[in-house]
Amino acid sequence: MQSSVPEAAASHWRDASLALAETDPFVKCERVDQLWAAVESGQWQPACPGGQADLVCGRPEKPVLVNPGKLRKRGLGSIAGQRALVHAVAHIEFNAINLGLDAALRFAGMPDDFYRDWLSVAADEARHFRMLNQRLNELDAAYGDFPAHNGLWDMAEKTAHDVLVRMALVPRVLEARGLDVTPGMIQRLEQAGDERTVAVLRVILEEEERHVAIGSHWFRHLCQQRDLVPDATFEVLLERYFGGQLRGPFNFPARKRAGFSKPELERLQAMDA
């Protein structure tokens, strides 16, 4: 931590680092709650922490991480399938807690609102994780009972070198997939009669739209700062990291509300076709 950061703020940033490094998911959530309570109460007005390159991301021993292709697919008409789905989403939300903390801690030189935004995202994701784990408990399961993959955090590591690349590819590609696929999950769960899980997913879908919009806002801010054309830059990054292709379906209304431009939506439409 740079010495130019006031001691009171430095203490909060140390707490944020400890939250990121925490391996127990529920202790991590409590630490995030405390951080966000300090922000909301006005006790802490987060500003640039100085940037940290030696961040440690903590995760529990379970779930066991495997290649995505090895994850068993189950129908949502069964309790086993519902457990597996809720667990998969809970794992995404757990990773998203770490992503919010990492974005706030890692990248120096951003406006104060950047740090507040990503701490707010971490707080939302912690609440989402607890909601999903509670639903798992109702289904006689818990986080860690099923294997999972690490795709979301893998991309965080690949984009750790540049905040613009992080903003383009984590919230606007990987997290935006939640906007695309959650409506279909909700529809299938409604058909299966699982209204309890549907209620949780509806909350998450609504709030994740704001998270993607935060990514869009800061991506465009950084493009303007660097004299880059956002649409063209996004396309270059898609080509570099994803071979220029994303898989549909795409939730065009939600992506538009979350800051995707008309050319970007048209590019996605062409991919979907």
C-alpha positions in Angstrom: 0.0 0.0 0.0 1.4 3.4 -0.9 2.2 5.7 2.0 0.3 8.5 0.3 -3.0 6.8 1.2 -4.3 8.2 4.5 -4.0 5.6 7.3 -7.8 5.3 7.9 -8.4 4.6 4.2 -5.3 2.3 4.1 -6.9 0.3 6.9 -10.1 -0.2 4.9 -8.1 -1.2 1.8 -6.2 -3.7 3.9 -9.5 -5.1 5.0 -10.5 -5.3 1.3 -7.3 -7.3 0.6 -8.1 -9.6 3.5 -11.6 -10.1 2.1 -10.2 -11.0 -1.3 -7.7 -13.5 0.2 -10.3 -15.1 2.5 -10.9 -18.7 1.7 -14.2 -19.2 3.6 -17.0 -18.0 1.4 -19.2 -16.9 4.3 -16.5 -15.1 6.1 -15.6 -13.4 2.8 -19.2 -12.3 2.5 -19.2 -10.9 6.0 -16.0 -9.0 5.3 -17.5 -7.5 2.2 -20.6 -6.5 4.1 -18.5 -4.6 6.6 -16.6 -2.8 3.8 -19.7 -1.7 2.1 -21.4 -0.7 5.4 -18.4 1.7 5.9 -18.9 3.2 2.5 -22.7 3.6 2.8 -22.4 5.1 6.3 -19.9 7.7 5.0 -17.2 6.4 7.3 -15.1 5.5 4.2 -15.0 7.3 0.9 -12.9 4.9 -1.2 -10.3 6.5 -3.5 -7.3 5.0 -5.3 -5.6 2.5 -3.1 -2.4 2.8 -5.1 -2.8 -0.4 -7.1 -1.6 -3.8 -5.9 0.1 -6.4 -8.1 0.6 -9.0 -5.3 -3.1 -9.7 -4.6 -4.1 -13.1 -3.4 -7.6 -14.5 -4.3 -8.9 -17.0 -1.8 -11.2 -19.8 -2.5 -12.3 -22.9 -0.5 -11.0 -26.4 -1.1 -14.4 -27.3 -2.6 -15.9 -27.1 -5.1 -13.3 -29.1 -7.0 -12.4 -27.3 -10.2 -12.6 -29.2 -13.5 -12.6 -28.6 -17.2 -16.0 -27.2 -18.2 -16.5 -30.2 -20.6 -16.4 -32.6 -17.7 -19.4 -31.0 -15.9 -22.4 -33.3 -16.0 -25.5 -31.8 -17.6 -28.8 -32.5 -15.8 -32.4 -31.6 -16.7 -34.1 -29.0 -14.6 -37.2 -31.1 -14.1 -35.5 -33.0 -11.3 -34.3 -32.0 -7.9 -30.8 -33.1 -8.8 -30.8 -30.8 -11.9 -32.1 -27.9 -9.8 -29.4 -28.4 -7.3 -26.7 -28.5 -10.0 -28.0 -25.3 -11.6 -28.2 -23.4 -8.4 -24.7 -24.6 -7.4 -23.3 -23.5 -10.8 -24.8 -20.0 -10.4 -23.6 -19.8 -6.8 -20.1 -20.5 -8.0 -20.3 -17.7 -10.6 -21.5 -15.3 -7.9 -18.7 -16.4 -5.6 -16.2 -15.6 -8.3 -17.9 -12.3 -8.9 -17.3 -11.3 -5.3 -13.6 -11.7 -5.9 -13.8 -9.9 -9.3 -15.4 -6.9 -7.7 -12.8 -6.8 -4.9 -9.9 -7.4 -7.4 -11.0 -4.6 -9.7 -11.2 -2.1 -6.8 -7.8 -3.2 -5.4 -5.8 -3.8 -8.6 -6.1 -0.8 -10.8 -4.6 2.5 -9.8 -5.3 5.9 -11.3 -9.1 5.7 -11.8 -11.7 8.2 -10.5 -13.1 7.6 -7.0 -16.4 6.4 -8.4 -14.6 3.5 -10.0 -13.6 2.1 -6.6 -17.1 2.7 -5.1 -18.7 1.0 -8.1 -16.7 -2.2 -7.8 -17.1 -2.4 -4.1 -20.8 -2.0 -4.5 -20.7 -4.9 -7.1 -18.8 -7.1 -4.6 -21.5 -6.3 -2.0 -24.3 -7.3 -4.4 -22.5 -10.5 -5.4 -22.0 -11.5 -1.7 -25.8 -11.1 -1.2 -26.5 -13.1 -4.3 -24.2 -15.9 -3.2 -25.9 -16.1 0.2 -29.4 -16.2 -1.5 -28.2 -19.1 -3.7 -26.6 -21.0 -0.9 -29.8 -20.7 1.1 -31.7 -22.1 -1.8 -29.1 -24.9 -2.0 -29.8 -25.6 1.7 -33.5 -25.8 1.0 -32.6 -28.4 -1.7 -30.5 -30.4 0.8 -27.2 -29.3 -0.7 -24.5 -26.7 -0.1 -21.8 -24.8 -2.0 -19.0 -27.1 -2.7 -21.1 -30.3 -3.2 -20.6 -30.3 -7.0 -17.6 -29.7 -9.2 -17.3 -26.4 -11.0 -15.0 -24.6 -13.5 -12.9 -21.6 -13.2 -13.5 -19.8 -16.5 -14.6 -16.5 -14.9 -11.5 -16.2 -12.7 -9.2 -17.4 -15.5 -10.3 -14.4 -17.6 -9.7 -12.1 -14.6 -6.1 -13.3 -14.5 -5.7 -12.8 -18.3 -6.9 -9.2 -18.0 -5.0 -8.2 -14.8 -2.5 -6.2 -16.8 -4.9 -3.6 -18.2 -8.1 -2.1 -16.6 -9.5 -1.3 -20.1 -9.2 -5.0 -21.1 -10.7 -6.1 -17.8 -13.7 -3.8 -18.2 -14.2 -4.9 -21.8 -14.1 -8.6 -21.3 -15.1 -9.6 -17.8 -18.3 -7.6 -17.2 -19.2 -7.0 -20.9 -18.5 -10.6 -22.1 -18.5 -13.2 -19.3 -20.8 -11.6 -16.8 -23.1 -10.4 -19.6 -23.7 -14.0 -20.4 -25.9 -14.0 -17.3 -28.2 -11.5 -18.9 -28.4 -13.8 -22.0 -29.0 -17.2 -20.4 -30.9 -16.4 -17.2 -34.2 -15.7 -18.9 -34.1 -19.2 -20.4 -33.2 -20.7 -17.0 -36.2 -18.9 -15.5 -38.5 -20.2 -18.1 -37.4 -23.8 -17.7 -37.6 -23.6 -13.9 -41.1 -22.2 -14.1 -42.1 -25.1 -16.3 -40.6 -27.4 -13.6 -42.5 -25.6 -10.9 -39.4 -24.4 -9.0 -40.7 -20.9 -8.1 -38.3 -20.5 -5.2 -35.2 -20.6 -7.5 -37.0 -18.5 -10.1 -37.5 -15.7 -7.4 -33.8 -15.7 -6.6 -32.8 -15.6 -10.3 -35.1 -12.7 -11.0 -33.4 -10.6 -8.4 -30.0 -11.5 -9.7 -30.9 -10.9 -13.3 -32.2 -7.4 -12.5 -29.2 -6.4 -10.5 -26.6 -8.0 -12.8 -27.8 -5.6 -15.5 -26.3 -2.7 -13.4 -23.0 -4.6 -13.0 -22.7 -4.9 -16.8 -23.6 -1.3 -17.2 -20.8 -0.3 -14.8 -18.4 -2.3 -17.0 -19.7 -0.5 -20.1 -19.4 2.9 -18.4 -15.7 2.4 -17.4 -14.8 0.8 -20.7 -16.0 3.8 -22.6 -14.4 6.2 -20.1 -11.1 4.5 -20.6 -11.5 4.5 -24.4 -12.1 8.2 -24.4 -9.1 8.7 -22.1 -6.9 6.8 -24.5 -8.4 8.3 -27.7 -9.8 4.9 -28.8 -13.0 4.2 -30.6 -15.0 2.0 -28.2 -16.8 -0.2 -30.8 -13.7 -0.9 -32.8 -11.7 -1.5 -29.6 -14.2 -4.0 -28.3 -14.2 -5.8 -31.6 -10.4 -6.1 -31.6 -10.4 -7.5 -28.0 -13.1 -10.0 -28.9 -10.9 -11.2 -31.8 -7.8 -11.4 -29.6 -9.4 -13.2 -26.7 -12.4 -15.0 -28.2 -11.5 -15.5 -31.8 -14.0 -12.9 -32.8 -17.0 -15.1 -31.8 -19.4 -15.2 -28.9 -22.2 -17.8 -28.6 -25.8 -16.9 -28.5 -28.5 -16.5 -27.4 -28.2 -12.8 -26.6 -30.5 -10.7 -24.5 -30.5 -7.6 -26.7 -32.9 -5.4 -24.6 -30.9 -6.1 -21.4 -27.5 -5.5 -23.2 -28.8 -2.2 -24.6 -29.8 -1.0 -21.2 -26.4 -2.2 -19.9 -24.6 0.2 -22.3 -24.0 -1.8 -25.5 -24.0 0.4 -28.6 -26.1 -0.2 -31.7 -23.0 -1.4 -33.7 -22.1 -3.8 -30.9 -25.6 -5.2 -30.8 -25.6 -5.5 -34.6 -22.3 -7.5 -34.4 -23.9 -9.8 -31.8 -27.0 -10.2 -34.0 -24.7 -11.3 -36.9 -23.0 -13.8 -34.6 -26.4 -15.2 -33.4 -27.5 -15.6 -37.0 
